[in-house]
Amino acid sequence: MRLEQALTAVRQVDEQSKLETQKRLDSIIKPLDSLGLLERHLVKIAGMTASHRFDFSNKAVVVFCADNGVVAQDITQSSQEVTAIVSENLATGDTCLCAMSRVAGARVIPVDIGIATDIDVPGLRRRKVAYGTRDFSCYPAMTRQQAEAALEVGIQLALELQAAGITMLATGEMGIGNTASSAAVAAVLLGLPPCETTGRGAGLSREGLERKVAVIEKALELHCPNRNDALDVLAKVGGYDIAGMAGLCIGGAVCGIPVVLDGYISTVAALVASRLCPDVASFLLPSHLSPEPACGLVLRELGLEPLLHAGMRLGEGTGAVATFPLYDMILAVYNEMVTFADEDMEAYAPL
């Protein structure tokens, strides 16, 4: 599905399903709203899926793997080769995300959307748009056509996974240097200076952080991304992994599938998607608050409140997968608990 077609095919949430779900939650023997965000997220999912009956049994985290040319500016603690190594490990099941996903009962689907080398390993989906982005401190990260193609990779994957029976998606990424790309995109879309959107990533020193901010400032001055054109911003200072995740968010909204966001990089991708189509935000579920300084700012811009405040910053989709068991738990309460009517008890009344 082409980007333009997908943007016009995004669904509207179903308000009646939300009301039915809220009615059922309020009828269960427990204080009203006593499970807080879990209840509110379930009601939101009802609107996404247009149903007050739920199936979370087939969950998948899609990990978009891509390299960022800006690593040439010595702004990362790890070398670019790590992207390929971890991407291969994702395919063989040997990363933290894979271990957590086995516990959570979720599939891990790694996707080569822009790794700088070719990797021949079973389990890695090959949807490469290019061999990494260009160094955005010198050139636009990608062409507008490449950015659009990367978005369409994510959209198409959502459609394919829906056809395969997946009922809940999560965004993940792997790419050395992608916090710099995220910080640059966030700075433009939020209208903030890079010093307020840039963090230490995987563990930069103070000097490394200052260099990272300076590189982003230089890129924004050089390319002048148009804040009112998210595709322009993505192309000039973004990354293929960010574009792929944004596309997955859009595709989830087309299919009516909940998309659980991971940390900072995922939320920036969601911000791109919502700027391309504001209705997409209604299909997104935030998982956790990353320590990256602007993660909370992006979530507030999207109108999303995360479930977890755990100081997680590993990436890959680990924060999103950590919330999967919570959704299984609230669904168990929703499906299995008796109601006030069942026990001939007076229900709680809103105060």
C-alpha positions in Angstrom: 0.0 0.0 0.0 1.4 3.4 -1.0 1.8 6.1 1.7 -0.9 8.4 0.2 -3.4 5.6 0.1 -2.6 4.5 3.6 -3.1 8.0 5.1 -6.6 8.2 3.6 -7.4 4.6 4.8 -6.7 5.2 8.5 -9.7 4.2 10.6 -11.7 6.1 13.0 -12.0 4.7 16.5 -15.3 3.1 17.4 -16.9 5.0 20.3 -19.6 2.4 20.9 -17.1 -0.4 21.5 -15.3 1.9 24.0 -18.6 2.5 25.9 -19.3 -1.3 26.0 -15.9 -2.0 27.4 -16.1 0.7 30.0 -19.6 -0.6 31.0 -18.1 -4.1 31.5 -15.1 -2.8 33.5 -17.4 -0.8 35.7 -19.6 -3.8 36.4 -16.8 -6.0 37.7 -16.5 -6.4 41.5 -13.8 -3.8 42.2 -13.6 -0.1 42.8 -14.2 2.0 39.7 -11.0 2.7 37.7 -9.0 0.9 40.3 -6.7 -0.6 37.7 -6.0 2.8 36.3 -4.1 3.0 33.0 -4.7 -0.6 32.4 -8.4 0.0 32.2 -8.0 3.1 30.2 -5.8 1.4 27.7 -8.2 -1.5 27.3 -11.0 0.9 26.6 -8.7 2.6 24.0 -8.0 -0.8 22.4 -11.7 -1.4 22.1 -12.0 1.8 20.0 -9.0 0.7 17.9 -10.4 -2.8 17.2 -14.1 -1.8 17.0 -14.9 -4.6 19.4 -15.5 -5.1 23.1 -14.1 -8.6 22.8 -10.3 -8.9 22.7 -7.7 -11.3 21.5 -4.1 -10.6 22.5 -2.9 -14.1 21.9 -0.8 -13.3 18.8 1.6 -10.5 19.6 4.7 -9.5 17.7 7.4 -6.9 18.0 8.8 -5.6 14.7 12.4 -4.5 15.0 13.6 -2.2 12.2 17.4 -2.4 11.8 19.3 0.4 10.1 22.5 2.3 10.2 22.9 6.1 10.6 25.6 7.8 8.6 26.0 10.5 11.3 28.1 8.0 13.4 31.0 9.2 11.3 31.0 12.3 13.5 32.1 10.3 16.6 28.9 10.8 18.5 28.4 7.2 19.7 30.0 4.9 22.1 29.8 1.9 19.8 30.9 1.4 16.3 28.6 1.0 13.3 29.4 -2.7 13.0 27.4 -3.4 16.2 24.2 -2.8 14.2 24.8 -5.8 12.0 25.9 -8.0 14.9 22.9 -7.3 17.0 20.6 -7.6 14.0 21.9 -11.1 13.4 21.4 -11.9 17.0 17.8 -10.7 16.9 17.3 -13.2 14.0 18.8 -16.1 16.0 17.0 -15.3 19.2 20.1 -14.1 21.2 19.2 -10.7 22.5 17.6 -9.3 25.6 14.5 -8.6 23.6 14.3 -12.2 22.4 14.6 -13.5 26.0 11.9 -11.2 27.2 9.6 -11.9 24.3 9.8 -15.7 25.0 8.4 -15.0 28.4 5.8 -12.6 27.1 4.7 -15.0 24.3 5.5 -12.6 21.5 7.2 -13.1 18.1 10.3 -11.1 17.3 10.5 -10.0 13.7 13.7 -8.3 12.8 13.7 -6.3 9.5 16.7 -5.1 7.5 15.4 -1.8 6.3 18.8 0.0 6.1 21.8 -2.0 7.5 25.0 -0.8 6.0 26.0 -4.4 5.1 24.2 -7.5 3.8 23.4 -10.2 6.4 22.5 -13.6 5.3 20.7 -15.3 8.3 17.3 -17.0 8.4 14.7 -15.0 10.2 15.8 -11.6 9.2 13.3 -10.0 6.8 15.1 -8.1 4.0 13.3 -4.9 3.1 16.4 -2.7 2.6 15.8 0.7 1.2 19.5 1.7 1.2 22.7 0.8 2.9 22.2 3.2 5.8 21.5 6.9 5.7 24.1 9.5 4.7 25.8 11.6 7.3 23.2 14.3 7.9 25.8 16.7 9.2 27.0 17.0 5.6 24.1 15.8 3.4 20.4 15.1 3.8 20.0 11.7 5.5 18.0 10.3 2.6 15.9 11.5 -0.4 12.3 12.2 0.0 11.5 9.2 -2.1 13.7 6.9 0.1 11.9 8.2 3.2 8.5 7.5 1.6 9.7 4.0 0.6 10.8 3.3 4.2 7.4 4.4 5.5 5.7 2.1 3.1 7.9 -0.9 4.3 6.3 -0.4 7.8 2.8 0.0 6.4 3.1 -3.1 4.3 4.5 -5.1 7.2 1.4 -4.2 9.3 -0.9 -5.4 6.6 1.1 -8.6 6.2 1.1 -9.3 9.9 -2.6 -8.7 10.2 -3.2 -11.2 7.5 -1.0 -13.6 9.4 -3.2 -13.3 12.5 -1.2 -10.9 14.6 -3.5 -8.9 16.9 -1.1 -6.7 18.8 2.1 -5.1 17.4 5.1 -3.4 19.1 7.7 -1.1 17.6 11.4 -1.9 18.0 14.6 -0.7 16.4 18.3 -1.4 16.2 20.8 1.1 14.8 23.9 2.7 16.3 23.4 6.5 16.2 19.7 6.5 16.0 19.2 8.6 19.2 20.9 11.4 17.3 18.5 11.0 14.4 15.6 10.9 16.8 16.8 14.0 18.7 17.2 15.9 15.4 13.7 15.0 14.3 12.2 15.8 17.7 13.9 19.2 17.8 12.3 20.2 14.6 8.8 18.8 15.1 8.6 20.1 18.7 10.2 23.5 17.9 12.9 23.0 20.5 16.7 23.5 20.5 18.7 20.3 20.1 20.1 20.7 23.6 16.6 20.0 24.9 15.9 16.9 22.8 19.4 15.2 22.9 20.5 12.7 25.5 23.4 10.5 26.2 22.0 7.5 24.2 23.9 4.3 25.1 26.2 6.2 27.5 28.1 9.2 26.1 30.3 11.3 28.3 29.6 15.0 28.9 32.0 15.9 26.1 30.4 13.3 23.8 27.0 14.8 24.5 28.2 18.3 23.7 29.6 17.1 20.4 26.4 15.3 19.6 24.3 18.4 20.2 26.7 20.5 18.0 26.4 18.0 15.2 22.6 18.2 15.3 22.7 22.0 15.4 24.9 22.1 12.4 22.6 19.7 10.5 19.5 21.7 11.2 21.2 25.0 10.2 22.5 23.3 7.0 19.3 21.6 5.8 16.5 23.8 7.3 13.9 21.0 7.7 10.3 22.2 7.3 8.6 21.7 10.6 5.2 21.6 8.8 6.3 18.8 6.5 7.1 15.7 8.5 8.3 13.8 5.5 10.8 16.6 4.8 12.1 16.4 8.4 12.3 12.6 8.2 14.3 12.7 4.9 16.7 15.4 6.0 17.7 14.3 9.5 15.8 11.0 10.2 16.7 7.3 9.8 15.3 4.3 8.1 14.4 2.6 11.4 12.4 5.7 12.4 10.6 5.7 9.1 9.8 2.0 9.3 8.3 2.3 12.8 6.3 5.4 11.7 5.0 3.3 8.8 4.1 0.5 11.2 2.1 3.0 13.3 0.2 4.1 10.2 -0.4 0.6 9.1 -1.7 -0.4 12.5 -4.2 2.5 12.3 -5.2 1.3 8.8 -5.7 -2.3 10.1 -7.2 -1.5 13.5 -4.4 -3.2 15.3 -3.0 -1.7 18.6 0.6 -0.6 18.2 2.6 -0.5 21.5 5.5 2.0 21.4 8.9 1.4 22.9 11.1 4.3 24.1 12.4 7.5 22.8 13.1 6.5 19.2 9.8 4.7 18.9 7.9 7.7 20.2 9.7 10.1 17.8 8.6 7.7 15.0 5.0 7.9 16.3 5.3 11.7 16.3 6.3 11.6 12.6 3.3 9.3 11.9 0.9 11.5 13.8 2.1 14.6 11.9 1.5 12.8 8.7 -2.0 11.8 9.9 -3.2 13.0 13.3 -5.8 10.1 13.6 -2.9 7.6 14.0 -2.3 8.7 17.6 -5.6 7.0 18.6 -4.1 3.6 17.7 -0.9 4.0 19.8 -0.2 2.6 23.2 2.8 4.0 25.1 4.8 1.5 27.1 7.4 3.3 29.2 9.2 6.6 29.9 12.7 6.5 28.6 15.4 8.5 30.5 16.2 10.4 27.2 15.3 14.0 28.1 12.7 14.6 25.4 10.8 11.3 25.6 8.2 12.8 28.0 7.9 15.8 25.8 7.1 13.7 22.8 4.6 11.6 24.7 2.8 14.7 26.0 2.7 16.0 22.4 1.0 12.8 21.4 -1.4 12.9 24.4 0.0 9.5 25.7 0.7 8.4 29.2 3.1 5.5 29.7 2.4 2.5 31.8 6.0 2.0 33.1 8.5 4.3 34.8 11.3 1.8 35.1 14.4 3.7 33.8 14.6 1.4 30.8 16.9 2.5 28.0 17.9 -0.7 26.2 15.9 -0.2 23.0 15.1 -3.0 20.6 11.5 -3.0 21.8 12.2 -4.2 25.3 10.0 -1.6 27.0 7.1 -2.4 24.8 7.4 -6.2 25.3 7.6 -5.6 29.1 4.0 -4.3 29.0 2.6 -7.3 27.1 2.0 -9.4 30.2 0.1 -6.4 31.7 -2.3 -6.4 28.8 -2.8 -10.1 29.3 -3.6 -9.5 33.0 -6.1 -6.8 32.4 -7.8 -9.0 29.8 -8.0 -11.8 32.3 -9.7 -9.5 34.8 -12.1 -8.3 32.0 -13.0 -11.8 30.9 -13.0 -13.8 34.1 -14.1 -11.6 37.0 -17.7 -11.8 38.3 -19.9 -8.7 38.3 -21.9 -6.9 41.0 -25.0 -8.2 39.3 -23.7 -11.8 39.5 -23.3 -11.5 43.2 -26.5 -9.5 43.7 -24.4 -6.6 45.1 -24.9 -2.9 44.8 -22.4 -1.5 42.3 -20.0 1.3 43.0 -21.3 4.7 41.8 -19.1 7.5 40.4 -18.6 10.3 42.9 
